[in-house]
């Protein structure tokens, strides 16, 4: 499931602000975890409770930045968390392309802002039915955060790879949705045609032609009536 990068970032900030941490995450890549120099922490204590949005944004090695690209990409292509493995521009290009490729090769992915369409694609992809329809919640903790335009632009800059990935994901998602809808309409039309054919055959079976009366010929009884008339 992918999410609008700004909303996702604000949601993670509020989560961390309430005391959430990922201290138990190993961040394994190529068979090892990153060293403290490769992945420093953004706070000195046990957690980052009460962190302001500005502090959250000012930590340059905050894993919240471009999290969706990093979690979808093959980090081994760029030396994992070793930022000296290649220059930043090349690293970003490879990460973004890797994330796009992996997303494209997935049988299914969804977008939080399109819950009903996500449900439709999931059910058609895996031939499963949910008991109840997905609910679109437009009011979230992130949506309740009021930020000015400057803060929004800063978040987009910090997550510029996620922004590009999300635009790609939305386009790919809509293509899959419309293609699946089109296939379903074709199957429905084919099913209706088959039902009509079976109905015609059933009617023909119930009212067979009179034995010995070739199609298009006039019976003797009818000719006799014509003479009388």
C-alpha positions as CSV (number, residue, x, y, z in Angstrom):
1,X,0.0,0.0,0.0
2,X,1.4,3.4,-1.0
3,X,0.4,6.7,0.4
4,X,0.6,10.4,-0.6
5,X,4.2,11.3,0.5
6,X,3.3,14.4,2.5
7,X,0.5,12.7,4.4
8,X,2.6,9.7,5.0
9,X,5.5,11.8,6.3
10,X,3.3,13.8,8.7
11,X,1.7,10.6,9.9
12,X,5.1,9.1,10.7
13,X,6.2,12.3,12.5
14,X,3.0,12.2,14.7
15,X,3.7,8.5,15.4
16,X,7.3,9.2,16.4
17,X,6.2,12.2,18.4
18,X,4.0,9.9,20.5
19,X,7.0,7.7,21.3
20,X,7.2,5.1,18.5
21,X,10.6,3.9,17.5
22,X,12.1,1.3,15.1
23,X,15.0,0.3,17.4
24,X,14.3,-3.4,16.9
25,X,14.6,-3.1,13.1
26,X,17.8,-4.7,11.8
27,X,17.8,-3.0,8.4
28,X,19.5,-6.1,6.9
29,X,21.1,-5.6,3.5
30,X,23.5,-7.9,1.8
31,X,23.6,-10.1,4.9
32,X,24.5,-7.4,7.5
33,X,23.0,-4.5,9.4
34,X,24.4,-1.0,8.9
35,X,27.1,0.3,11.1
36,X,26.3,3.3,13.5
37,X,28.3,5.5,11.2
38,X,26.2,4.4,8.2
39,X,22.9,4.8,10.0
40,X,23.2,7.3,12.9
41,X,20.2,7.9,15.2
42,X,18.3,11.2,15.2
43,X,17.9,11.4,19.0
44,X,20.1,10.6,22.0
45,X,17.5,9.0,24.3
46,X,15.2,6.0,24.2
47,X,12.8,7.7,21.8
48,X,12.0,11.0,20.1
49,X,8.8,11.8,22.1
50,X,7.6,15.4,21.7
51,X,9.8,16.0,18.6
52,X,8.7,19.1,16.7
53,X,8.1,19.0,12.9
54,X,11.1,21.2,12.4
55,X,13.4,18.9,14.4
56,X,12.0,15.9,12.6
57,X,12.8,17.5,9.2
58,X,16.2,18.8,10.2
59,X,17.7,15.3,10.8
60,X,19.4,14.6,7.5
61,X,19.6,10.8,8.1
62,X,16.0,10.5,9.2
63,X,14.7,7.2,7.6
64,X,11.3,8.9,7.2
65,X,12.7,10.7,4.2
66,X,11.8,8.8,1.0
67,X,10.8,5.8,3.0
68,X,8.6,4.3,0.3
69,X,11.3,4.3,-2.3
70,X,13.9,2.9,0.1
71,X,11.5,0.1,1.2
72,X,10.6,-0.9,-2.4
73,X,14.1,-0.6,-3.9
74,X,16.9,-3.1,-4.0
75,X,19.4,-1.4,-1.7
76,X,22.2,-3.7,-2.6
77,X,22.4,-1.9,-5.9
78,X,23.7,1.2,-4.2
79,X,25.8,-0.3,-1.5
80,X,23.0,-0.6,1.1
81,X,23.4,2.2,3.7
82,X,27.0,3.1,2.8
83,X,26.5,6.6,1.3
84,X,30.2,6.7,0.1
85,X,29.6,3.8,-2.2
86,X,28.6,6.2,-5.1
87,X,27.6,9.8,-5.6
88,X,24.2,10.9,-4.3
89,X,22.7,11.7,-7.8
90,X,23.6,8.3,-9.1
91,X,22.3,6.6,-6.0
92,X,19.0,8.4,-6.1
93,X,18.5,7.6,-9.8
94,X,19.1,3.9,-9.2
95,X,16.9,3.7,-6.1
96,X,14.0,5.4,-7.8
97,X,14.2,3.1,-10.9
98,X,14.6,0.0,-8.8
99,X,11.5,1.0,-6.7
100,X,9.5,1.6,-9.9
101,X,10.6,-1.8,-11.4
102,X,9.7,-3.7,-8.3
103,X,6.4,-2.0,-8.0
104,X,5.6,-2.8,-11.6
105,X,6.5,-6.4,-11.2
106,X,4.1,-6.9,-8.2
107,X,0.9,-8.7,-8.9
108,X,-0.9,-6.2,-6.8
109,X,-0.5,-2.9,-5.0
110,X,-2.9,-0.4,-3.6
111,X,-3.2,3.3,-2.9
112,X,-4.7,4.6,0.4
113,X,-6.5,7.4,-1.3
114,X,-8.4,5.0,-3.6
115,X,-9.7,2.4,-1.2
116,X,-12.6,1.1,-3.3
117,X,-10.5,0.8,-6.4
118,X,-7.8,-0.9,-4.3
119,X,-10.4,-3.4,-3.1
120,X,-11.6,-4.0,-6.6
121,X,-8.1,-4.8,-7.9
122,X,-7.3,-7.0,-5.0
123,X,-10.5,-9.1,-5.3
124,X,-10.1,-9.5,-9.1
125,X,-6.3,-10.2,-8.9
126,X,-6.6,-13.0,-6.2
127,X,-10.2,-14.1,-6.9
128,X,-11.2,-13.3,-3.3
129,X,-14.1,-11.3,-1.8
130,X,-14.0,-9.2,1.3
131,X,-16.9,-9.4,3.7
132,X,-17.4,-5.7,3.7
133,X,-16.4,-2.8,1.4
134,X,-13.3,-0.8,2.1
135,X,-13.9,2.5,3.8
136,X,-12.3,5.7,2.6
137,X,-11.2,7.7,5.7
138,X,-10.3,11.2,4.6
139,X,-9.8,12.4,8.2
140,X,-6.6,11.1,9.6
141,X,-4.0,12.3,12.1
142,X,-2.0,13.7,9.2
143,X,-5.0,15.5,7.7
144,X,-5.5,17.2,11.1
145,X,-2.0,18.7,11.0
146,X,-2.0,22.3,9.9
147,X,1.2,23.3,8.1
148,X,2.1,26.3,6.0
149,X,3.1,26.2,2.4
150,X,6.8,26.5,3.3
151,X,6.6,23.4,5.5
152,X,4.8,21.4,2.8
153,X,7.4,22.4,0.2
154,X,10.2,21.3,2.6
155,X,8.5,17.9,3.1
156,X,8.2,17.5,-0.6
157,X,11.9,18.3,-1.1
158,X,12.9,15.9,1.6
159,X,10.8,13.2,-0.1
160,X,11.4,14.1,-3.7
161,X,12.0,10.5,-4.6
162,X,8.7,9.4,-3.0
163,X,6.9,12.1,-4.8
164,X,8.1,10.8,-8.2
165,X,7.4,7.2,-7.2
166,X,3.9,8.1,-6.1
167,X,3.1,9.9,-9.4
168,X,4.3,6.8,-11.2
169,X,2.3,4.5,-8.9
170,X,-0.9,6.5,-9.4
171,X,-0.6,6.3,-13.2
172,X,0.2,2.5,-13.1
173,X,-2.6,2.0,-10.6
174,X,-5.2,3.7,-12.9
175,X,-4.0,1.8,-15.9
176,X,-4.4,-1.5,-14.0
177,X,-7.8,-0.5,-12.8
178,X,-9.2,0.5,-16.2
179,X,-7.7,-2.6,-17.8
180,X,-9.2,-4.9,-15.3
181,X,-12.6,-3.1,-15.6
182,X,-12.5,-3.5,-19.4
183,X,-11.7,-7.2,-19.1
184,X,-14.6,-7.6,-16.7
185,X,-17.0,-5.8,-19.1
186,X,-15.8,-8.1,-21.9
187,X,-16.4,-11.2,-19.7
188,X,-19.9,-9.9,-18.7
189,X,-20.8,-9.4,-22.4
190,X,-19.6,-12.8,-23.3
191,X,-21.5,-14.3,-20.4
192,X,-24.7,-12.6,-21.5
193,X,-24.3,-13.8,-25.1
194,X,-23.8,-17.3,-23.9
195,X,-26.9,-17.1,-21.7
196,X,-29.0,-15.9,-24.7
197,X,-27.6,-18.7,-26.9
198,X,-28.6,-21.3,-24.3
199,X,-32.1,-19.8,-23.9
200,X,-32.6,-20.0,-27.7
201,X,-31.5,-23.6,-27.7
202,X,-33.8,-24.4,-24.8
203,X,-36.8,-22.8,-26.5
204,X,-36.0,-24.8,-29.7
205,X,-35.9,-28.0,-27.7
206,X,-39.3,-27.3,-26.1
207,X,-41.1,-26.6,-29.4
208,X,-39.7,-29.0,-32.0
209,X,-40.9,-28.8,-35.6
210,X,-43.7,-31.2,-36.7
211,X,-42.3,-34.5,-37.8
212,X,-42.4,-35.0,-41.6
213,X,-43.1,-31.3,-42.3
214,X,-40.0,-29.8,-44.0
215,X,-39.2,-26.2,-43.1
216,X,-41.0,-23.7,-45.4
217,X,-43.6,-26.2,-46.8
218,X,-47.3,-25.8,-46.5
219,X,-49.3,-28.6,-44.9
220,X,-52.2,-30.4,-46.7
221,X,-54.7,-29.2,-44.2
222,X,-53.8,-25.6,-44.9
223,X,-54.1,-26.1,-48.7
224,X,-57.6,-27.7,-48.3
225,X,-58.7,-24.7,-46.2
226,X,-57.5,-22.3,-48.9
227,X,-59.6,-24.1,-51.5
228,X,-62.7,-23.9,-49.3
229,X,-62.2,-20.2,-48.7
